[in-house]
Amino acid sequence: VTPLPVQQAALEVEPVFREPLRVVTPRDHPLAQGSRISREELAGQRVLTIEQRHHLHAKVRDICTAHGATLLRDYEGTSLDALRIMVGMGLGVAFLPALYVRSEIRGRGDLAVLEVAAPNLYRQIGLTWRRGSALGDEYRRLAELVRGVARRSFRELTILR
């Protein structure tokens, strides 16, 4: 299971779902007054992100470039938990995956979670395996099983295929 895109000819890729990104701010941040943020409100925001070797880093960098936000390179997190802690300390805001927000942030009093006004910002998740694997059909069935669980349990996801 991995963020997409994966661009290696030696791997089969089966897209599974699209996961929205949420903006997470400290509770006392000016944007925390609402539940949604417009793309225009991203301009000038100081954005924390995960280390450069992660897919999410490139996604957040592109969002910042497109919307005039400032990517804070001095404070890159080593994990989503590190980003959550840095946001809570008031170092900036972060774009975090909806499933992470659901499990680790919802209900916390020190952070606010905002949806980005349409069209949503998201990342794609898929299954990958070695091309030519004798288990290719099983991996495809596993992808379909994950889609079914996601469809039933996580309304914020968009199922692919």
C-alpha atoms as a printed R data frame, in Angstrom:
    type eleno elety resid chain resno       x       y       z
1   ATOM     1    CA   VAL     A     1   0.000   0.000   0.000
2   ATOM     2    CA   THR     A     2   1.572   3.257  -1.112
3   ATOM     3    CA   PRO     A     3   0.866   6.813  -2.194
4   ATOM     4    CA   LEU     A     4   0.693   7.216  -5.964
5   ATOM     5    CA   PRO     A     5   2.134   7.840  -8.446
6   ATOM     6    CA   VAL     A     6   4.640   5.008  -8.524
7   ATOM     7    CA   GLN     A     7   6.749   5.103 -11.634
8   ATOM     8    CA   GLN     A     8   8.751   1.908 -11.743
9   ATOM     9    CA   ALA     A     9   8.394  -0.386 -14.727
10  ATOM    10    CA   ALA     A    10   9.080  -3.403 -12.505
11  ATOM    11    CA   LEU     A    11   5.867  -2.840 -10.506
12  ATOM    12    CA   GLU     A    12   2.171  -3.359 -11.149
13  ATOM    13    CA   VAL     A    13   0.036  -0.531  -9.777
14  ATOM    14    CA   GLU     A    14  -3.626  -0.837  -8.765
15  ATOM    15    CA   PRO     A    15  -5.183   2.506  -7.708
16  ATOM    16    CA   VAL     A    16  -7.493   2.042  -4.705
17  ATOM    17    CA   PHE     A    17  -8.775   5.396  -3.411
18  ATOM    18    CA   ARG     A    18  -8.342   9.138  -3.384
19  ATOM    19    CA   GLU     A    19  -7.919  10.683   0.078
20  ATOM    20    CA   PRO     A    20  -8.577  14.371   0.743
21  ATOM    21    CA   LEU     A    21  -5.999  16.490   2.479
22  ATOM    22    CA   ARG     A    22  -7.144  18.636   5.387
23  ATOM    23    CA   VAL     A    23  -5.581  21.841   6.661
24  ATOM    24    CA   VAL     A    24  -4.671  21.552  10.344
25  ATOM    25    CA   THR     A    25  -4.008  24.693  12.363
26  ATOM    26    CA   PRO     A    26  -3.444  25.541  16.016
27  ATOM    27    CA   ARG     A    27  -6.788  26.239  17.736
28  ATOM    28    CA   ASP     A    28  -5.862  29.911  18.191
29  ATOM    29    CA   HIS     A    29  -4.928  30.471  14.518
30  ATOM    30    CA   PRO     A    30  -7.102  33.067  12.686
31  ATOM    31    CA   LEU     A    31  -8.236  30.420  10.162
32  ATOM    32    CA   ALA     A    32  -9.464  28.162  12.983
33  ATOM    33    CA   GLN     A    33 -12.664  30.201  13.325
34  ATOM    34    CA   GLY     A    34 -14.286  28.328  10.429
35  ATOM    35    CA   SER     A    35 -14.523  24.754   9.227
36  ATOM    36    CA   ARG     A    36 -13.479  25.463   5.629
37  ATOM    37    CA   ILE     A    37 -10.695  27.407   3.981
38  ATOM    38    CA   SER     A    38 -10.767  28.894   0.512
39  ATOM    39    CA   ARG     A    39  -7.830  28.459  -1.793
40  ATOM    40    CA   GLU     A    40  -7.303  32.235  -1.639
41  ATOM    41    CA   GLU     A    41  -6.856  32.020   2.145
42  ATOM    42    CA   LEU     A    42  -3.888  29.694   1.616
43  ATOM    43    CA   ALA     A    43  -1.859  32.592   0.235
44  ATOM    44    CA   GLY     A    44   0.777  33.690   2.722
45  ATOM    45    CA   GLN     A    45   0.231  30.777   5.111
46  ATOM    46    CA   ARG     A    46   3.327  29.212   6.672
47  ATOM    47    CA   VAL     A    47   3.077  25.502   5.837
48  ATOM    48    CA   LEU     A    48   4.910  22.666   7.529
49  ATOM    49    CA   THR     A    49   5.568  19.452   5.661
50  ATOM    50    CA   ILE     A    50   7.152  16.054   5.965
51  ATOM    51    CA   GLU     A    51  10.694  15.299   4.768
52  ATOM    52    CA   GLN     A    52  11.454  15.644   1.074
53  ATOM    53    CA   ARG     A    53  11.754  11.885   0.452
54  ATOM    54    CA   HIS     A    54   7.996  11.379   1.055
55  ATOM    55    CA   HIS     A    55   5.307  11.646  -1.654
56  ATOM    56    CA   LEU     A    56   3.329  13.995   0.571
57  ATOM    57    CA   HIS     A    57   6.180  16.502   0.536
58  ATOM    58    CA   ALA     A    58   5.942  16.964  -3.239
59  ATOM    59    CA   LYS     A    59   2.161  17.254  -3.059
60  ATOM    60    CA   VAL     A    60   2.326  19.943  -0.355
61  ATOM    61    CA   ARG     A    61   5.122  21.786  -2.188
62  ATOM    62    CA   ASP     A    62   2.969  21.918  -5.327
63  ATOM    63    CA   ILE     A    63  -0.050  23.168  -3.347
64  ATOM    64    CA   CYS     A    64   2.045  25.926  -1.764
65  ATOM    65    CA   THR     A    65   3.442  26.987  -5.134
66  ATOM    66    CA   ALA     A    66   0.019  27.047  -6.772
67  ATOM    67    CA   HIS     A    67  -1.656  29.032  -3.979
68  ATOM    68    CA   GLY     A    68   1.047  31.400  -2.711
69  ATOM    69    CA   ALA     A    69   1.704  29.691   0.611
70  ATOM    70    CA   THR     A    70   5.197  29.530   2.131
71  ATOM    71    CA   LEU     A    71   6.693  26.065   2.526
72  ATOM    72    CA   LEU     A    72   8.775  26.017   5.716
73  ATOM    73    CA   ARG     A    73  11.869  23.987   4.843
74  ATOM    74    CA   ASP     A    74  13.581  24.627   8.207
75  ATOM    75    CA   TYR     A    75  10.997  22.566  10.085
76  ATOM    76    CA   GLU     A    76  10.340  19.394   8.082
77  ATOM    77    CA   GLY     A    77   8.715  16.602  10.034
78  ATOM    78    CA   THR     A    78   9.949  13.032  10.060
79  ATOM    79    CA   SER     A    79   6.400  11.709  10.441
80  ATOM    80    CA   LEU     A    80   2.777  12.846  10.396
81  ATOM    81    CA   ASP     A    81   2.866  12.774  14.196
82  ATOM    82    CA   ALA     A    82   5.828  15.176  14.182
83  ATOM    83    CA   LEU     A    83   3.868  17.542  11.921
84  ATOM    84    CA   ARG     A    84   0.857  17.362  14.241
85  ATOM    85    CA   ILE     A    85   3.047  18.256  17.215
86  ATOM    86    CA   MET     A    86   4.726  21.153  15.376
87  ATOM    87    CA   VAL     A    87   1.324  22.549  14.349
88  ATOM    88    CA   GLY     A    88   0.200  22.307  17.975
89  ATOM    89    CA   MET     A    89   3.294  24.295  18.983
90  ATOM    90    CA   GLY     A    90   2.242  27.098  16.618
91  ATOM    91    CA   LEU     A    91   5.068  26.713  14.088
92  ATOM    92    CA   GLY     A    92   2.701  26.751  11.120
93  ATOM    93    CA   VAL     A    93  -0.179  24.911   9.478
94  ATOM    94    CA   ALA     A    94  -0.054  21.529   7.715
95  ATOM    95    CA   PHE     A    95  -1.861  19.558   5.049
96  ATOM    96    CA   LEU     A    96  -2.581  16.123   6.493
97  ATOM    97    CA   PRO     A    97  -4.390  13.104   5.017
98  ATOM    98    CA   ALA     A    98  -8.030  12.709   6.048
99  ATOM    99    CA   LEU     A    99  -7.577   9.191   7.476
100 ATOM   100    CA   TYR     A   100  -4.735  10.393   9.684
101 ATOM   101    CA   VAL     A   101  -6.864  13.324  10.811
102 ATOM   102    CA   ARG     A   102  -9.729  10.945  11.587
103 ATOM   103    CA   SER     A   103  -7.610   8.676  13.766
104 ATOM   104    CA   GLU     A   104  -5.164  11.086  15.399
105 ATOM   105    CA   ILE     A   105  -6.581  14.623  15.437
106 ATOM   106    CA   ARG     A   106 -10.404  14.755  15.512
107 ATOM   107    CA   GLY     A   107 -11.528  15.674  18.994
108 ATOM   108    CA   ARG     A   108  -8.218  17.180  20.109
109 ATOM   109    CA   GLY     A   109  -8.720  20.556  21.720
110 ATOM   110    CA   ASP     A   110  -5.416  22.092  20.628
111 ATOM   111    CA   LEU     A   111  -5.924  21.735  16.853
112 ATOM   112    CA   ALA     A   112  -8.498  22.801  14.287
113 ATOM   113    CA   VAL     A   113  -9.222  20.838  11.105
114 ATOM   114    CA   LEU     A   114 -10.369  22.645   7.977
115 ATOM   115    CA   GLU     A   115 -11.628  21.353   4.663
116 ATOM   116    CA   VAL     A   116 -10.346  23.099   1.568
117 ATOM   117    CA   ALA     A   117 -13.157  24.553  -0.514
118 ATOM   118    CA   ALA     A   118 -13.809  22.720  -3.763
119 ATOM   119    CA   PRO     A   119 -12.180  21.367  -5.707
120 ATOM   120    CA   ASN     A   120 -10.623  19.327  -2.944
121 ATOM   121    CA   LEU     A   121  -6.921  18.727  -2.544
122 ATOM   122    CA   TYR     A   122  -6.102  15.033  -2.270
123 ATOM   123    CA   ARG     A   123  -3.577  12.241  -2.614
124 ATOM   124    CA   GLN     A   124  -4.088   8.856  -4.252
125 ATOM   125    CA   ILE     A   125  -3.365   5.517  -2.590
126 ATOM   126    CA   GLY     A   126  -2.794   2.227  -4.366
127 ATOM   127    CA   LEU     A   127  -1.410  -1.271  -4.078
128 ATOM   128    CA   THR     A   128   1.810  -2.187  -5.850
129 ATOM   129    CA   TRP     A   129   3.516  -5.510  -6.426
130 ATOM   130    CA   ARG     A   130   6.273  -6.984  -8.534
131 ATOM   131    CA   ARG     A   131   5.286  -7.186 -12.223
132 ATOM   132    CA   GLY     A   132   4.830 -10.795 -13.274
133 ATOM   133    CA   SER     A   133   4.191 -12.020  -9.729
134 ATOM   134    CA   ALA     A   134   2.296 -15.317  -9.578
135 ATOM   135    CA   LEU     A   135   0.076 -13.635  -6.970
136 ATOM   136    CA   GLY     A   136  -1.106 -10.790  -9.235
137 ATOM   137    CA   ASP     A   137  -4.744 -11.942  -9.197
138 ATOM   138    CA   GLU     A   138  -4.683 -12.167  -5.388
139 ATOM   139    CA   TYR     A   139  -3.279  -8.651  -5.137
140 ATOM   140    CA   ARG     A   140  -6.066  -7.376  -7.387
141 ATOM   141    CA   ARG     A   141  -8.626  -9.120  -5.164
142 ATOM   142    CA   LEU     A   142  -6.962  -7.560  -2.122
143 ATOM   143    CA   ALA     A   143  -7.297  -4.138  -3.762
144 ATOM   144    CA   GLU     A   144 -11.003  -4.802  -4.330
145 ATOM   145    CA   LEU     A   145 -11.400  -5.872  -0.691
146 ATOM   146    CA   VAL     A   146  -9.736  -2.635   0.482
147 ATOM   147    CA   ARG     A   147 -12.042  -0.648  -1.828
148 ATOM   148    CA   GLY     A   148 -15.077  -2.362  -0.301
149 ATOM   149    CA   VAL     A   149 -14.011  -1.588   3.259
150 ATOM   150    CA   ALA     A   150 -13.158   2.001   2.302
151 ATOM   151    CA   ARG     A   151 -16.526   2.413   0.550
152 ATOM   152    CA   ARG     A   152 -18.433   1.186   3.618
153 ATOM   153    CA   SER     A   153 -16.385   2.783   6.383
154 ATOM   154    CA   PHE     A   154 -14.738   5.968   5.126
155 ATOM   155    CA   ARG     A   155 -17.155   8.301   3.368
156 ATOM   156    CA   GLU     A   156 -14.452  10.937   2.899
157 ATOM   157    CA   LEU     A   157 -12.593   8.706   0.413
158 ATOM   158    CA   THR     A   158 -13.258   8.494  -3.311
159 ATOM   159    CA   ILE     A   159 -12.971   4.914  -4.514
160 ATOM   160    CA   LEU     A   160 -10.967   4.465  -7.717
161 ATOM   161    CA   ARG     A   161 -12.026   1.996 -10.431
